[in-house]
């Protein structure tokens, strides 16, 4: 059983709210990992056991680290508006891959997740 869209929504929420909730961006790693687990399971030919283990671990991580309910549906933000906001936020730092490229990593997984929520 593949992870469901709630994994994407939880991941996006952790990335979007990490600074506000924790005072830094480290917590966004959990959001990026949740999104990555969704796409890793979806895009690769994994055994049912591997998918179940991956999904269980991702769900446990989300349960432990998601501090507020997923905000994607609550805010009703248009997908195009969210994509534009992500790209606009990335623009000032794209020429400086500081923090070992985290700005691009977080933007890339966020855009993937937002795009996937559009298709479902």
Secondary structure as the mmCIF struct_conf table of DSSP 4:
data_model
#
loop_
_struct_conf.conf_type_id
_struct_conf.id
_struct_conf.beg_label_comp_id
_struct_conf.beg_label_asym_id
_struct_conf.beg_label_seq_id
_struct_conf.end_label_comp_id
_struct_conf.end_label_asym_id
_struct_conf.end_label_seq_id
HELX_RH_AL_P HELX_RH_AL_P1 UNK A 5 UNK A 22
BEND BEND1 UNK A 23 UNK A 25
TURN_TY1_P TURN_TY1_P1 UNK A 26 UNK A 27
HELX_RH_AL_P HELX_RH_AL_P2 UNK A 28 UNK A 43
BEND BEND2 UNK A 44 UNK A 44
HELX_RH_AL_P HELX_RH_AL_P3 UNK A 48 UNK A 65
BEND BEND3 UNK A 68 UNK A 68
HELX_RH_AL_P HELX_RH_AL_P4 UNK A 72 UNK A 75
TURN_TY1_P TURN_TY1_P2 UNK A 76 UNK A 76
HELX_RH_AL_P HELX_RH_AL_P5 UNK A 79 UNK A 91
TURN_TY1_P TURN_TY1_P3 UNK A 92 UNK A 95
HELX_RH_AL_P HELX_RH_AL_P6 UNK A 98 UNK A 119
#
